[in-house]
Amino acid sequence: MKGWDYKEEYEQEKQEILSAIEEVLGSGQLILGDKVKKFEADYAHYCEVKFGVGVDNGTNAIFLALKALGIGANDEVITVANTAVPTVSAIVSAGATPVFVDIDEKSFLMDTSQIESAITPRTKCILPVHLFGQCVDMNEVNRIAKQHGLMVLEDCAQSHGATFHGHKAGSLSDMAATSFYPTKILGTYGDGGMVLTHQEAWCEKLRRLRSYGMESTYYAIEHGYNSRLDEIHAAILLKKLAHIEDYLSKRRALANRYNELLKDTSLILPLELPYRKHSYYLYVVRHTKRDLILEELRKKGIFLNIHYPFPIHLMPGYAHLNYKEGDLPVTERVAKELFSLPIYPAFGFDEQNSLAEAIIEVIDKLGLESPQSTVHSRQ
């Protein structure tokens, strides 16, 4: 058993996907055509924003958003180290400096109470990551940003369809960046991304930046990049966007079943916070004996994923930021305890039952029914 496989979903949607590709190949327009325009409009509408700008991947969505906001050398961006590397990679690539705050112990999301103490005269932006499918407290983020004159850029790569106080992830800030990498709730068969914004001027700038700084052929108004969403991926995503609520419903059904199946174990289960609809991009559990549990499961042929085993502030690639072990104690602690259970829509209830039974057997075998069993997500 493994964490995710696109092939089952592809078989279910194969005719739609192939027809979408055929439409593009027969159209004579492979780059920035009608499919990209329609997908930009439709996904922006889904996310309750005015404008969407399709780009080549989620990393460049963050990078281009930062550039459009005028953030670069000597600027600081407040974010978290408990995220995928691309969040931080994009900040550094834009020329800015990531400044990390710790995460909340229960939700694993940005601890908003730490933001103000991280603000310096160089701070220009707060970049909250809606991790695992749940939104950060954007009321508090936006309050702090307004008070200090900062921009807010949401990282929505893991939160398609999630809501905060009834409003969609991606609609809660100055700009938002998302990814359509294959594993995502809304994913294509390759790379893709988008930047969302309410502001037309930013939309126009983003469209220039993604295509060499040009508005017309071979005439650069400003320095730009090659970061366009391909027509084929836009066409695929248009077909899949029609199914997004079904994807979300299946994920939430699987999450509810996990909650019931595993409620009496010593695992700490995901916490769905008030006023937030969790989209369950990942179903992430926690245990102090994670590595022992995963080792025993591997003996049964069950291979589960860890998101994310290495906090970014301690990686060699970001040693120049001068963080050390102990600087983000919660992030460092949970990185040693979290692991993810399969939750993609094609994952069947029978498979889920078998996995839950195997986990319970392993926990019983290891004698891990500890006081930790009283500390899980219902509290």
C-alpha positions in Angstrom: 0.0 0.0 0.0 1.3 3.5 -0.9 0.2 7.0 -0.2 -1.1 8.1 -3.6 -1.5 7.0 -7.2 -3.1 9.0 -10.0 -3.8 5.9 -12.2 -7.1 5.0 -10.6 -8.5 8.5 -10.9 -7.2 8.7 -14.5 -9.0 5.6 -15.5 -12.3 7.1 -14.1 -11.8 10.3 -16.0 -9.8 9.1 -19.0 -12.2 10.0 -21.7 -12.7 13.5 -20.4 -8.9 14.0 -20.1 -8.1 12.7 -23.5 -10.9 14.7 -25.1 -9.5 17.9 -23.4 -6.0 17.2 -24.8 -7.4 16.4 -28.3 -9.3 19.8 -28.2 -6.1 21.6 -27.6 -4.0 19.7 -30.2 -6.7 20.3 -32.8 -7.0 24.0 -32.0 -3.7 25.2 -33.4 -3.1 27.2 -30.1 -0.7 25.6 -27.6 0.4 28.6 -25.5 -1.8 31.2 -23.7 -5.0 30.5 -25.7 -8.7 30.2 -24.9 -8.3 27.3 -22.5 -5.9 29.2 -20.2 -8.2 32.3 -20.3 -11.3 30.2 -19.4 -9.5 28.3 -16.7 -8.1 31.5 -15.2 -11.6 33.0 -15.1 -13.4 29.9 -13.8 -10.9 29.1 -11.1 -10.8 32.8 -10.0 -14.6 32.7 -9.8 -14.5 29.4 -7.8 -12.0 31.1 -5.3 -14.2 34.2 -5.1 -11.6 36.6 -6.5 -11.7 38.8 -9.6 -8.5 37.7 -11.4 -6.4 34.6 -11.9 -3.1 34.4 -13.8 -2.0 30.9 -14.8 1.7 30.1 -14.5 3.9 27.1 -14.9 4.1 25.9 -11.3 3.3 26.7 -7.7 6.8 27.8 -6.9 6.8 30.4 -9.6 3.3 31.5 -8.6 4.8 32.6 -5.2 7.9 34.0 -6.9 5.9 36.1 -9.4 3.5 37.3 -6.8 6.3 38.6 -4.7 7.9 40.3 -7.7 4.5 41.9 -8.6 4.2 43.1 -5.0 7.6 44.8 -5.4 9.3 42.5 -2.9 13.0 41.7 -3.4 16.5 42.5 -2.1 16.8 43.7 1.5 13.1 42.8 2.2 11.9 40.3 4.7 8.9 37.9 4.4 7.5 36.3 7.5 6.5 32.7 7.0 6.9 29.2 8.5 9.5 26.4 8.3 6.9 23.7 8.5 6.0 23.7 4.8 7.3 22.4 1.5 10.6 23.7 0.4 9.1 25.7 -2.6 7.5 28.2 -0.2 10.9 29.3 1.0 12.7 28.7 -2.3 10.5 31.2 -4.0 11.1 33.9 -1.3 14.9 33.5 -1.6 14.7 33.4 -5.4 12.8 36.7 -5.4 15.8 38.2 -3.5 14.0 38.5 -0.2 14.9 37.0 3.2 12.5 34.5 4.9 11.9 35.1 8.6 10.4 32.1 10.3 7.8 32.0 13.1 6.9 28.9 14.9 3.6 26.9 14.5 0.7 26.2 16.7 1.1 22.9 18.6 -2.4 21.5 17.7 -3.1 22.8 14.1 0.5 22.9 12.8 -0.4 26.2 11.2 1.4 29.5 11.6 1.3 30.7 15.2 -0.1 34.2 14.6 0.7 35.3 18.1 4.4 35.3 17.1 4.1 37.5 14.0 4.4 40.9 15.5 7.6 40.0 17.4 9.2 39.0 14.0 8.4 42.3 12.3 11.4 44.6 11.6 11.8 47.7 9.5 12.7 45.4 6.6 9.5 43.4 6.8 7.3 43.8 3.7 5.0 40.8 3.6 3.4 38.0 5.6 3.2 34.7 3.8 0.8 32.3 5.7 0.8 28.7 4.5 -2.7 27.0 4.5 -1.1 23.7 5.4 -2.5 20.2 4.9 -5.9 21.7 3.7 -6.8 24.2 6.5 -6.6 28.0 6.6 -4.4 30.0 8.9 -6.3 32.6 11.1 -6.5 35.2 8.3 -8.4 37.7 10.5 -5.4 38.0 12.8 -2.9 37.9 9.9 -4.7 40.7 8.1 -5.2 42.7 11.3 -1.4 42.7 11.9 -0.6 43.4 8.3 -2.9 46.4 8.2 -1.5 47.8 11.4 2.0 47.6 10.2 1.5 48.4 6.5 2.4 44.9 5.2 1.3 42.9 2.2 -0.2 39.4 2.7 0.4 36.6 0.2 -1.4 33.3 0.9 0.2 30.0 0.0 -2.8 27.9 -1.1 -1.0 25.0 -2.7 -2.6 22.6 -0.2 -5.9 24.2 0.3 -8.1 24.1 -2.8 -11.7 24.5 -1.6 -10.9 25.2 2.0 -12.7 28.0 3.7 -12.3 30.5 6.6 -15.5 32.0 7.9 -17.1 30.8 4.7 -14.6 32.5 2.4 -12.4 30.4 0.1 -8.7 30.1 0.5 -7.1 32.5 -2.0 -9.7 35.2 -1.4 -8.4 36.3 2.0 -5.4 38.5 1.2 -3.7 40.8 -1.3 -2.6 37.9 -3.4 -2.6 34.2 -3.3 -0.5 31.5 -5.0 -1.5 28.0 -5.7 -0.2 24.8 -7.3 -1.8 22.3 -9.6 1.0 19.7 -9.2 -0.5 16.1 -9.8 -0.9 15.3 -6.1 -3.0 18.4 -5.3 -6.7 18.3 -4.7 -7.0 20.0 -8.1 -4.0 18.7 -10.0 -3.0 18.3 -13.6 -0.8 15.6 -15.2 2.4 17.7 -14.9 3.1 21.1 -13.4 0.9 24.2 -13.2 0.1 27.1 -10.9 -1.9 30.3 -10.5 -1.7 33.6 -8.8 -5.1 35.1 -7.6 -5.8 38.7 -6.8 -8.6 41.2 -6.5 -6.6 44.0 -8.1 -6.6 44.5 -11.9 -3.3 46.4 -11.9 -1.5 43.5 -10.2 -3.2 41.0 -12.6 -1.8 43.0 -15.6 1.7 43.1 -14.1 1.6 39.3 -13.4 0.6 38.6 -17.0 3.6 40.6 -18.1 6.0 39.0 -15.7 5.0 35.5 -16.7 5.8 36.2 -20.3 9.1 38.1 -20.6 7.6 41.4 -19.4 5.7 41.7 -22.6 2.1 42.8 -23.4 2.5 42.4 -27.1 4.8 40.1 -29.2 8.6 40.7 -28.8 8.3 44.0 -26.9 9.3 43.9 -23.2 7.9 46.7 -21.0 9.8 45.4 -18.0 12.1 42.5 -17.1 10.0 39.3 -17.0 10.3 35.5 -17.0 9.0 32.5 -18.9 6.4 31.1 -16.5 3.3 30.4 -18.6 0.6 27.8 -17.9 0.3 25.5 -21.0 -3.0 25.2 -22.9 -3.0 21.4 -22.4 -2.8 21.7 -18.6 -5.4 24.4 -18.6 -7.8 22.2 -20.6 -7.2 19.2 -18.2 -7.8 21.5 -15.2 -11.0 22.8 -16.7 -12.4 19.3 -16.9 -11.2 18.5 -13.4 -12.5 21.7 -11.9 -16.0 20.5 -12.7 -15.4 17.6 -10.2 -13.7 19.6 -7.4 -16.6 19.5 -5.0 -16.9 15.7 -5.5 -13.1 15.4 -4.7 -13.6 17.4 -1.6 -16.6 15.5 -0.5 -14.7 12.2 -0.9 -11.7 13.5 1.1 -13.9 14.7 3.9 -15.7 11.4 4.0 -12.4 9.5 4.3 -11.3 11.9 7.0 -14.5 11.4 9.0 -14.0 7.6 8.7 -10.4 7.9 9.9 -11.6 9.9 12.8 -14.0 7.2 13.8 -11.7 4.2 13.0 -8.7 5.6 14.9 -10.4 7.5 17.7 -9.4 5.0 20.4 -5.8 4.8 19.5 -2.9 6.8 20.9 -2.6 8.7 17.6 -3.2 12.5 17.8 -5.7 13.0 14.9 -6.2 16.2 12.8 -7.9 19.1 14.5 -10.5 21.0 12.4 -10.5 24.5 13.8 -13.6 26.6 14.3 -14.9 28.6 11.3 -12.8 26.6 8.9 -13.7 23.9 6.4 -10.7 21.5 6.1 -10.2 20.3 2.5 -8.0 17.4 3.7 -5.3 17.6 1.1 -3.4 15.5 3.7 -4.7 13.6 6.7 -1.8 14.1 9.1 -1.6 12.2 12.4 1.0 12.5 15.2 2.7 10.1 17.5 5.9 10.3 19.6 6.8 6.8 18.4 6.2 7.6 14.8 9.3 5.9 13.5 8.6 2.7 15.3 5.1 2.6 13.9 6.2 3.3 10.4 8.9 0.6 10.6 6.4 -2.0 11.7 4.0 -1.0 8.9 6.7 -1.3 6.3 7.1 -4.9 7.4 3.5 -5.4 6.4 4.1 -3.8 3.0 2.5 -0.5 4.0 4.6 2.6 3.1 3.3 5.9 4.5 4.6 9.4 3.8 6.0 12.0 6.2 5.1 15.7 5.6 7.6 17.2 6.4 10.5 15.3 8.2 13.0 18.1 8.0 12.2 21.7 9.1 13.4 24.1 6.4 15.3 26.4 8.8 17.7 23.5 9.6 18.4 22.4 6.0 21.9 23.1 4.5 20.4 24.9 1.6 19.2 27.7 4.0 22.1 27.7 6.4 22.8 31.3 5.3 19.7 32.4 7.2 21.5 31.6 10.4 18.9 29.6 12.2 19.9 26.9 14.7 18.3 23.9 16.4 16.0 25.1 19.1 14.9 28.3 17.4 11.5 26.9 16.4 10.9 24.3 19.1 7.3 23.3 18.1 8.2 23.0 14.4 11.2 20.8 15.3 9.3 18.7 17.7 6.3 17.9 15.5 8.6 17.2 12.5 9.7 14.1 14.4 6.1 12.9 15.1 3.9 13.6 12.1 3.0 11.2 9.3 0.3 11.1 6.6 -2.4 8.5 5.8 -3.8 8.1 2.3 -6.8 10.3 1.6 -7.1 10.7 -2.2 -10.6 10.3 -3.7 -9.9 7.0 -5.4 -8.8 5.4 -2.1 -11.5 2.9 -1.2 -13.2 2.4 2.1 -12.1 -1.3 2.1 -8.5 -0.2 1.7 -9.0 2.4 4.4 -10.4 -0.3 6.8 -7.4 -2.5 6.1 -5.0 0.3 6.8 -6.7 1.3 10.0 -6.7 -2.3 11.2 -3.0 -2.6 10.5 -2.2 0.6 12.3 -4.2 -0.5 15.4 -2.4 -3.9 15.3 1.0 -2.2 15.2 0.1 0.2 18.1 -1.2 -2.7 20.2 1.9 -4.8 19.4 4.2 -2.0 20.4 2.2 -1.3 23.6 1.6 2.3 22.6 -1.7 2.7 24.3 -0.3 5.5 26.5 -1.5 8.6 28.2 -1.1 10.2 24.7 -4.4 8.5 23.8 -6.2 11.2 25.9 -4.7 14.0 23.9 -6.2 13.7 20.5 -8.1 16.0 18.3 -11.6 16.0 19.9 -10.2 18.2 22.7 
